[in-house]
Amino acid sequence: MGQTGSLFPIEEEAQPSEPLSGEFAHVALNRPLDCEFTYEVPSELSAGAVPGARVAVQFGPKREVGVVVGRDTTCDLPAAKIRSLQAVLDERPLLSAELLTLTRWMADRYACSWGEALSAVLPAGLKRERSRRVIRMIRAGEPASAEVLKELAQKSEKQHRLLRTLLEIGGSIELRELTRRLNLSDAPAQTLAKKGLVIIERVEVSSDPLASAEADRGRPERLTDEQSACLEQILPSVAARSGQTFLLRGVTGSGKTEVYLRAIEAAVEAGQSAIVLVPEIALTPQTVGWFRSRFGEVAVLHSRMTDAQRLDAWLSVSTGEVKVVVGARSALFAPVVDLGVIVVDEEHEPSFKQGSVPRYHARDVAVERARLEGAVCILGSATPSLESRARALSGEFERIELPKRVGDKPMPEVEVVDMRTEPRTKADSGIFSARLRDLLGACVERGEQAILFLNRRGFAPVLYCSSCREVVRCEQCDMSLTWHRKIDRAVCHSCCEERKRPGVCPSCTSPALQYLGSGSERVEQALRDLMPSARVARMDSDTMVRREDYEETLEAFGRGELDVLVGTQMIAKGLDFPRVTLVGIVSADTALHLPDFRAAERTFQLLAQVAGRAGRSDLGGRIVVQTEAPSHPAVTHAAAHDYDAFAEAEDGVRAALGYPPHGRLIRVVFESEVEQAVTEAAASMGAALKETLEGSGAMVLGPALAPFALLRGRHRHHLMVKLPDEETVQRATEALKRLAAAESSVAVKVDVDAVSML
């Protein structure tokens, strides 16, 4: 049990001489306070106010929802300062003892309060006393004239951005989802509604389209020898409730999903439940349909669901009605009955790391939950993270492998094109090499399909002045504006602010602005110019605003109605289309030179994942990798499909520098609108932390300017702490929680096992 606190500071003389007796509940609230709060339990609420139950309490002037995490018959606080529970909100506790233990572990590991960890478990509908059954949808009203849009662009950029986006969508979207994507408040929408330009409607919650997704994935009569060998290791652990974690490394197309399905079948036949985590971008109707075809009703949990949809799915799982849950990161906390198997597919994906408090990593929490509940955890990937690889090599995880594709299909042939020597053509501004142009033409002519990948959206990522050599930057963020040709705007991909294309350079007033680089919009345009008859679609966050857009495009591609799919990372994972015989990676260098020690690893993983989209049928496949760093190990090893060689070399670099997996890492970010306050707070906390950790073997790097030193109008510094062992991590975490709580002038973000260095 963590420290128990009251609502007010307790003076020493106010302590009672003897503890109070009665019924008391320890309640965790979603606040950054490293303690729980004690409330008296009225006799009429005693039966329901048990650990795991949600309760309503008075906290200061507000009524809040908390979770009971413990009960006592005595209390050391003054009677005058003890308030009573106001209500028990559930007929039965919604959180099991195992989930309470798991969230306590999360709070200790990720430097947050128990209440903040519990908030990650509960769906939004359960963080309030009453769940909402109605949501607000927004759509464009009468078609706005060009004059209206022009006037809005001059008078209110935010209203213009919102209305223009709605016109592009051509249908309804949840208001909250739209404002989140555009980084807007409700105010522009409300103003447009008063003008009659948009219509906001309150509607009853509809079912989630993914929940009823169907896809035929027949159960193969025979498994490959490698699949059988993997299951011979996994299934006894499922039966024994061992809590064992397996690292399943399988090349793309090797049948990892069938191994997952067979393991889950064994658990379900034994009356157990299963959770399957996939990256959000891989959560498609095709993916969900595979599990529905095998298990019937499947609960789906993902970020695009409304609060009420998520609540319905969550409650159906808690009663044991549904045995299999498929979802993104937060589905890990589904309250399944008798958990038998957890699968984390593409375990290396950075999206499994939560960016806000609690900053947990779903992979590591999945391993801990499986251990607590005696479930088997299967971590699957073609390119496992170096951290998971190290735990497997040490014997902590059990290693199993699928080294060949099903049916002994060959891995696709990879060609690396050195773009430094490629002649530029006016037709496509040097976007496509001659080799890629030839292969694209032949592919479409044969009636096959191709995927073109570039992990950067927009038309051009940089507006550059050839006169003063400055780039056009966002005024609120320390990053260049990206030119989006279709909407005729320069856009900040951090804060979403837009501006018209400057006629002259903002720095020197020269009219010499040029476009530098390419984004997915430019690739699409260049492809249409190169192959006017080809049927082309683009998939990025600009074109896939609604989930329906994503599903409709993939379904059209699956039906053969499109020849080429151009896109960002959302097309890199989870897609299985037999007629794709060519994948072109337009630039392998977009993430290779970022100031992040994982840049090479992420580049290798992304190249391997994208390459895996081709050659998944008897038609075979070919990959073209365009790069200006053809000799970089991430590129050469990915081209050779050689994970072991890359991992061994990269691990050696990490060991020399003391980066994970050779030690742990904590990143601390300081933010404020006042630059001086950030500088002083970072320096003060850095010095205090160095003193605290002196002699422990830890290394405090910084503080220094963060790579993005200005973000959404807030100045940013950061420091990093390299830690040699678990004991030192705990010591550093406790010190950082204490130091952060004492800092009032700036926001301090403590990220244990940080994934992002930007």
N, C-alpha and C positions, 0 to 999 in steps of 0.2 A: 504494500500500500504506500502510495506517495504521501508527502506531507499533507496534513489536513489543515485547512484554514477556515477562518470565518469571513464574513463580508467586510469587516473593519479591522484596522490594526488593534492588537490586543496589548494593553499596557500591563506591565508586570504586576502592579498592585491590583489589577482587576481580575487576576486569576483566582478562581474559587479554591478554597482550601481542600475540598474534596470533589472528585469528579461527579458530574450529574449522572443520574441513572435514568433509564427509559429506553426508547427506541430511536436510533439515529441512523441516518443514511449519509454516506459519502458520495457526493455528486460531482462529476466531471463536466465542466462547461467549456464551450468552444471559445476559449480566451487564452491569450499568451501568458498565462500565469501558471507557474510550475507547482501547483497544488490543487487539491480538491476541496470542496466546500461542504461543511457539515450542516445538515438540516434535521429537525425533529420530524419523526414519522407519526402522524396522527393514527390512532388505532384503526380507523376505517380504511386507511391506505396500507396498513402493515402487510397484508397478504400479497399485494401487488408490487410494492416498492422493494423489489429484490434485485440483486446484481444483474445487469443487462437490460433493465426496464428503463424506458424513457419517462421522465417526470417533468412537470412544470414547476418552476421555483421563482421566487422573487429575488432578483439580484440587483441591489441598489434600487433605482426607481423603475426598473424594467422587469417584465415577466419573461423568462427565458426557458428554453428546453435544454435539459441536461440528461445525463445517463447515470444511473446508480451503479457505482463500482464497488461498493462495500457497505456492510451494515455493522453496527455496534450497539452495545447496551449501556455504554458509558460515554461521557464526553467531558473533556477538560475545559471547555469554553464557558464563559459566563452565561447564565441563563438568559440575561437581558439581550444577548446578542445572537441567540439562536432563533431562527425562523423555522416555520413548518413547511413541509412540502405542500404544494397547492393542489396537485392532481397527479395521478398515475395515468399515462396516456395510452397504454396498451393492455389488452387482456392477458397477454403473456409476454415474458421478456423476449425482445427481438434479437438480442445479442447473446450468443452462447458464452460459456466460461472460456472456451478456447479463443474466441474473438476478443474478449476482454484481455486475456493474457497477451494475445498478439499485438493489440494496440498499445498496451503498456510497454512491450518490447520496442515497438516503433517509436514511442515517445522518447525512450532512453537512447535509442540508436540515432535518431534523426533530429535531436535537439529541439523538441517541441513539447507542448504540454499534452497530458493524456486526453484532455478534451479536444484538442486540435487533431490528435490522431484518430479519435472516435468520429470526428466530423468527416474524415475521409471514408469511413465505412458506411455511414448512413446516407441514403439518397436524399436529395434536397427536400423531397416531400415529407421526410421524417425529421427534418431539422426545424420544422414548424409544428405548431399544435394541430393545425388543420391543413390537410393536403388540398391542393387546388385541382379541380377537375376541368377548369376552363382555361384556355390559353388565348393570347392575342395574336392574330394573324394580320399581316399587312400586304396590300397589293396596290398597284397603281390604279388611279381612278380613270377619268376620261383621258384618252391619249393627250399628253402634253405637247403643245406645239413647239417648234424650234425656237420661237420667240420667247416662250415661257422658260425653256431650259437655259437660253442665253441670259435672260434676266436673272434667273436664280444663280447662274455661275458668277455673275458680277456682284450680286448682293449677298448671297449666302452659299459659300462653297460646300458646307455640310448638307444643306437641303438639296443642293444640286447633286451631290454624290449619292445621297440616299435615293432620290427619285430616278436618277440615271440607272442605278443598279436594279431597281424594281422593274424598269422598262426593259432592261436586258434580260431579267429573269423571265418576264412574261407570265407570271403566275403569283400565287401566294407563298409567303414564307413566314415563319414565326418571327414576330417582331424582336424578341430577345436575341435570337440567333443572328438576325441581320445587323442589329446595333452592335453586337459583340464583334462580328466580322469587320465592321467598318469603324470600330472604336468610337462610337457615338453614344450620346445620351438619348433619352426618349424625346427630347425637346424638338429636334428637327422634324421627327415624324408627326408629332402633335401639331406643329405649325402647318405642315403640309396638309394634314387632315382638315384643319380649319379652312384652308384654301380650297378644299375639294380635290386636291391633286393626288391624294392617296386615300385609301379606305382601310380603317383599322376595325377588325371584327373580333368579338369574343366568341370562340367556338368550343364545342365539346371536344375533348381529346379523342383523336382517332387512333386506331391501332398502328403500331410501328410496322412499316412494310417489310423490314428485315425479319420480323418475328414469324412471318408466314412464307419466307423465301423457300423456294424449292429448286433443287438441282439433282439430277440423276447421277448418283455415284454408286454403281452396283458393287456388291461385296465380292471381291475376286475369290474364285474357288481355291486358287493356290497362291501362296505367298512366295516371294523370292527367298532363297536360302538365307540371305542376309536379314530380311525382315523376320523370318522365323527365329534366327539366332538372337535377335534383339528381344523378341517377345519371350523367349525362353529365360531370359534374365529378368525381364520386367514382371511377368505374371506371377511368379512365386512371391515377389515382394508385395504385389497388390493383395494376394491372399493372406500374407503374413502380417499385413498392416505395419510394415517395417519403418515407414517414414523416410525411406531411401530416396535420394535424388540421382537421376540418371542424366548424363549429358549425351544426347543423341546427335552426333554429327553425321549428316547425310547430304550428299551433293544434291543440287536441284534436280527434281524429277526422280528421286530415288525411292519415293514412297513413304516418306515420313508420316504423312497424314494417315495412311492405312495402319501404321503402327500405333498412332494415337487412338484411332477408332477401335482397334482390337483391345487395347488396354482399358479403354472406357467401357467397352462391352463387358469385359470381365468384372469390372467394378459394379456396373448396373445389375448384372446377373446375380451378384452377391448382395443386392439391396443397397448398394452405396451410390453416391453421387459423384459428379465430376465437374471441374471448371476448366475451360479452355481459353487461354488468353492469346490474342493475336494483336499485332499493331493496328491502330485505328484505321490506317490507310489500306490494310489488307482485309478489313471486315466488310466483305461484299456479299450480295445475295448468293453468289456462287459458293463462297466459303461456308456460310450458314446453312445453305441447302445441303451440302455434303453431310452435315451432322443431322439435319432433319430427316434425310433419306434413311439414316441408320437408326435413329432413336425416336422418331416421331416428334412429339412436342419438345421444343428446346427454348429455354429462356435466353433472350439476347439483351445485353447491356452495353450501351455505347454513348458517346458524348452528344450525338444529335437527337437523342430521345428527349421528349418533354419530361418534366418532373413527374407528371402523373403516369406516363408510360413506364418510366423507370421504377416508380413505386409499385405498380401492378406486377411487373416482372419480379421485383425483389420479394414481394409478399408471396407470390406463387411458389417461389423457391423455398421460402422459409417454412411453408407448410408441408413440404415434401411432395407437392403435386408434380413438380418438374425435377428431373434428376440430372439434367445436363444444362450447363450454363456456358454460353459462348459470348465473349465480349472483349472489350479493350481493357486498359489498365485497371480501372476501378472494379471490374467484374471479379477481380481476385477476392473481394470481400463479400461476395454473395453468401447469404446465410444458409447454405445447402445443408441438408440433413445427412449426417454420416458421410463425410467427404472421403472418397477413396482415391481419386486421381486428380492432380493438377497438371495441366500442360501449358507450357510457355513457349509458343511457337515464335521463331525468329528472336530468340532470347537476347541476341546482341543488339536489338533495336534501341536507339536512344530514347524513343518515345515511351518506353516503359518507365522512364524516370519522371516523377512528378515535378513540375516547375514551381509550384507554390506550396506553402505549408499545408500538411507535412510533406517534406521533400523526400519521399520514399522511392525506392527502386522496386518495382513490382517483381522483378526476378528474384531478388534477395528475400523479399517478404513472402513470396510463394514458397521458397525453400523452407523458411521458418514455419509457415502455416502447415505445410505438409509434415514437418517434424512434430509439431504440437499435436496434430490430429491423427498421426499414424498413417498418413496418405502417401502415395508415391508421387513424386514430382518429376516430370519429364521436361527437360530443357532442350528444345530442338533448334538446330540451325545448320546451314551449310557452311557458315563462317562464324563459329562461336567466338564470343568475346574473349580477350586474353585473360580476364578475371576468371571466367568459368573454366577455361582451359587449364589454368593453374590449379584450380580446386579439383579438377578431374585428375591431373597428373599427381597431385598429392594424395589421392585416394579418398578425399572427402566426398566427391561425386564418383559414381560408377560410369565408366566410358563405354558407349556402344556406338557402332558405326554402320552406315549404309554407304559404302564407297562407290557403288555403281548405280546407274539409272535403271529403272524397271525395264525389263526386256532387253537388257544389255545395249540400250541405245547409246551411241557415242555422245560424249560431251561436244557441244558445238565448237567448231573451229573458230579461233579468235585471231583477227588480224589487227595489228597495231599500226596506225598511220601517224607519222611524224608531221604535224601540221606546220612546223617551222620551215619545212622545205616544200610545202604544197603551194603551187601558184594560185593566186587569188583571181577569182573571176567576177566580173561585174554582175553576172546573173544572180549569184547568191552571196556576194560579199565574202567569199571564202568560207562560208559556213560548212559546206560539204566538200569533202575530198573527192577527187576524181573516182577513186575506188568505190566510195559510198554511193556516188551518183549512179555509177554503172550497175551496182548490185540492186539499188532501189528500183531502177527501171526494169531490170530482168525479173525481179521478184513480183512486181505488179503485173507485168506482162504474162507471167505464168499463172496468175490468179491466186497467188499466195499473199500473205500479210506481213507487214513490217511494223516495228516499234522504233521510234526515235526518241531518245532520252536526253534531256538536259535539265539538270537540277537547279534551274534559275528561271523565274517567270518574268513576264514583261517583254518589251521589245529590245531595249538596250539598257544594261545595268548602270551605265555611266553616261552623263552629259559632260563632255570635256572641252575646255577652252584651249585651243591650240596657241593662243596668244600669250596668256599668263600661266597656262598649264595648271589651272585649278579645275576642280570638278564642282558641279552644282550639288550643294548639300542641303539636307533638311535643317531648318532653323531650330527644331526641337530635339534632334538626334544627331549623333556623330556618325552619320553615314550618308552615302551618296543617294540621290534620288534616281529612281528607275523610270525610264521613259516607257509609257504604255501608249502605243500608237492608236489602238482602236478607240480609246476614250480621250485621246489627245491631252494627256495629263502626265506630269512628272509626279511620281508617287513615292512616298516613304514607306518601305515595307515593315517598319517598326511601329510607327504611330498612326499610319494610314492617312496622314495629311497629304493633300494634293495641291498642285499649282499648275497653271498653264505653262507651256513650254516658254522659257524666257527667250525674248527676241535677241537679247544681248547677254553677255556674261555678267552675272551679278557682281563679280569682283572687279573687273576692269572695263566693263561696258563694251568690250569688243564683240562684234557679231560673228565670232569664229567658233561657235559651239558645234561640237561634233558628237555623233553617237559612237560609243565604244562598247565592244562586246555584244553578246547575243543572249536573248532569253527565249523561252519557249514560244512566245508570240512571234518573234522574228523567224524562228525556225519554221513555224507553220507557214508564214507568208513566203519564205524562200522556197519551201517545198511546193506550194501551190503555183508559184511562178515557174519552177523547174518542171513540174508534172501537172499541167492544168487539168488533165482528165482523171487524175487519181482522186479517190474519195478519202478525204482527210478529216480528222477530228483532233482537237487539242484537249488534253485533260490536265488542268492545273487549278489552283484555287481561285483563279479569275473566271474560268468558264464553268467550274463545277461548284456553283453556289449552293444549290440544294442537293440533298442526297439523291433525289430522283434524277438529277442531271447525270450524276456519276453512274447510276444503275442503267439508265437508258443508253448511255454511250457504250458501256461495256456489253450490254445485250446486243446492240447493233453490231458491234465488233465481232461478238460471238456468232452472230447470224451471217457474217460475211458481207455485211452491207458497207463496211469501211475497208479500205486498203491499207491505210497507214494511220497509226495512233502516235501523236506527238505529245509528250508530257514530261512532268517533273516526277518526283519520287513516288507519287501516288500510283504510277504505273509500274513501279519496280518490284512490287511484292504481291504475292497471292494470286496472280493471274495465270490461268492455265488454258491457253488457246492453241489447239493442235496445228492450225494453219500458219502460225507465226514461224517463219523460217529465217528472218533477218532482224537483227537488233543493231541499231546504230547508236553508239554513245557519242554524241556530238562533241562533247568536251569532257574528258576525264579529270580535268584540273580544277574544277570549280571549288572543291573543298580541300585540295591537296596542300595548299600553302597558308591555311588559316593558322592563327596563333593558338594552337591547341595540340597538346601532345598526342591526341588520338586522331589527328587529321589523316595520317597514312592508313591507320586501321579502318577508319570509316570509308575512305576512298576504295580500299581493297574490297570491303564488304559490299559496298554499293555496286561496284563493277561486277562482282560475282553474282549478286542477286539479279541485276538487270540482264546479265548474260544468260541467266537461267530461264528467262522467258522464251528462249528460242530452242528449236530442235526437240520439242517434247512429243513428236510423233515420228512416223516412218519417213516423213519428208526431210528430216534432218534440219540443221540450222547453221547459221554463220553469224559471227559477231564482228563488227568493225568498231574499234576503239580509237577515236581521234584524240590526240594529246600533243602538248608541247613539252612533255616530260617523259618521253618513251622509255627511258632507262631507269625511271624511278621504280624501286622494288614493289610498291603497291600495284603498279601497272604491269610490270613484267611477270610477277607471280600470279596476278589475276588472269592474265592472258594464258598462262600455262595451267590454270585451274589447280594451282599448287598452294593450298592453304597451309600445309605443314611448314613449307620453306618460309613463307611469309611470316607465320606466327613465331617461328624460332628466331628469325632475324629481328623482328620487332620486339620480341621479349628480351632479347639481349640489350637492345637500346634502353628499354624501360628499366632493366636491372641496373644498368650503369648510372641511370639518373635517379633511381629510387621512386619511380612512378608506379602506380598500380599496374600489374598485380603484386609488385614487390613493395608492399606497404599500402597504407590507406591515404586518402586525400580529403581534406576539408577546404572548401572555398568560402570565404566570407566577403560579401559585397556590401558596400556602404553607399547609401543614396540620399540625396537631399537637393532641393532647389537652390540651396546656398553652398557654393563651392568651398568656401573657407571652412564651413562646419564639417563637410565631408573630409577634407584634408586633415583637420585636427582630430576628428573622431577616429579615423583610420590609423593615424600615427599613434594615438593614445592606446587604442586597443591592441595594435600590433606590439607595442612595447610591453604591455601588461601580459600578453600571451607568451611572448618570448621569455619573460621572467618566470611565468608559471611553469613552462615546459623545459626550463633549463636543466640540462643533464639527463633528459629523457631519451635523447636520440632523435627527437622531432626537429624538423627544420621549418621555420616560418619564413616564407618568401614574400617580400613586400612590407608594407602596402605600396601600391603603384596605381597609376591610372588603369582602369579597366579597358579592354580592347575597344568597346563602345563606351567612351568616356562621358557621353551625354546621351540620354535615352528618355524620350518623352518629357523633355524639359528638366530632367533631374541629373545632376552630376554624379559620377560613379567612380569610386576607387575599389580596389579589391586586394585581398591577400590570400595566399594559399599556404596550407600547412601539410607537410609530408610527415606521416606518422608510421613508425616501424612496427607497432604491434597493437593488439586489441586494448591492452591496459592503458597505453598512451592515448589511444583514440578516446577512451572513456574519460580520461583526465582532461583532455582538450575540450571535449563536448561539454562537460560540466562547467569548465571555466568560461567557455563561449556563451553558454546559456546565462550565466551570472553576469558577464560583462555586457551582453546585449540587452538584458533586462534593465541594467543601470543607465543605458544610453538613451537620452530623451531627445536629442537635437537632430539625429539622423535615423533613417531606417537601416537596420542591420539584418542582413539575410545570411543565415548560416546554412550551408549546403554540404551535408556529410555525404561522402562518396559522390562528389560532384561529377556530372557528365558534361555539362556545358562550361567552357572556359571563357565565353564571350560576355 
